[in-house]
Amino acid sequence: MAGNDFQTDTRKPGKKEFLHRMGGVFTAALFLTGLYSATGLYFFVRSFSTHPWEEIGAAGFAWKCLTYLTAICVLVSLVKIALDEKPFSRTLAVCVRLIGGMFLAASVVIPHLSGYTFSGFAIGKAGSFVLADGMILLPGLLLLLLGSLIQAGFDTQKEMDEIL
């Protein structure tokens, strides 16, 4: 008769070595995202006094704001991953969906701002009017989808942790 193939140990396993497998890539991403986010915070504070939208246009300013806010959301997610040592978290899913929502909103707002240049992919274009910029809209939709997939992964991870 063969031995028991089932594990009867009910102790919760230790934290996975997720960060160790990622090596220096995760550390570099965390460090560089932190620097970029700090630059973004400085940009936001400085914007109140220097009014950069007058120089680079409102569309350029909005695009910079979008990239800096994206970096801040990514930094929050990376810090959460580093603290929990788990690849999936509710914070990661929320941040990815938030970034997707910001891109969706930007795809509608940016085309109506001064300094906007047509990307070549528009949704609802009539003459010079552009309802939404497709080059901004598409990443937003994909990020919303990815956020939902990450949430499903987090729910599965949590279920597996509860079973163990």
JORA-V405447 format. One record per helix or strand of 2 or more residues. SS is the DSSP state (H for helix, E for strand). FROM is the first residue (numbers start at 0). TO is the last residue. If there is no record, write none. Layout:
BEGIN
ss=<SS,SS>
from=<FROM,FROM>
to=<TO,TO>
END
This chain:
BEGIN
ss=<H,H,H,H,E,E,H>
from=<17,23,52,89,121,128,133>
to=<21,49,83,111,125,132,162>
END
